Amino acid sequence: MAITHEVKQFMKKHSYMDLDGYEEPNYLCYATREFGDVGEETAGDEDIKHAIKIIKKIKEEFGDKIEMIYMDEVGEWISLEITTTDSK
């Protein structure tokens, strides 16, 4: 749970993405549609660039303590799913 907690603190400091409410001891999901077009149901370029930048920063900061990090685009939403090496 320690790495997951550290990732949560990192995201508070470095990202405007919101914790999606679904979390486990080794799993977090963040999402945003800050710059998405709700009417057109398309993700904003700024949100996509931000997510890619955050992925790189997380990999640099936590390295092999991150089991998996995945970006997804659904409609206007961009989400990041993060799995750490913390016990389940």
C-alpha positions, 0 to 999 in steps of 0.5 A, a space after each residue: 500500500 505504500 507505493 500506491 499511497 506515494 503514487 496518489 500523493 504524486 498525482 495530487 502534486 503533478 496532475 489535474 486528473 481526478 481519482 476515479 473512485 475505484 481503487 484497490 491496495 495496488 490499483 488506482 484509476 484517474 480520469 479527466 475530461 477537462 479539455 474534452 468536447 462533451 458534445 462531440 464526445 472527443 478527448 481534448 489534445 491537452 488531456 492526452 498530452 497531459 496523460 502521456 507526460 504523467 505516464 513518463 513522470 510516473 515511470 521515472 519516479 517509481 520505475 519497477 515499482 509500477 507493474 502496469 500503467 495504461 492510458 485509455 480514451 473513451 468519448 471525451 474522457 482520458 483515463 489512467 489505470 495504474 497498478 503498483 507492486 504493492 500486495 493485493 
